[in-house]
């Protein structure tokens, strides 16, 4: 059963996009907040890419 992992990948992608949109909409954030949001986006995109690419390559049963 792979549905939860695919769902987690889609949610990670959505959270990464949300973090990038948040950063674009708030240019006056301090450096620490920008780094945390940017790191969150990178981590989310990395996890989403791993999960979703693995799903596409191996199919629904792996």
Helices and strands as residue ranges (DSSP letters): H 3-25, H 31-58
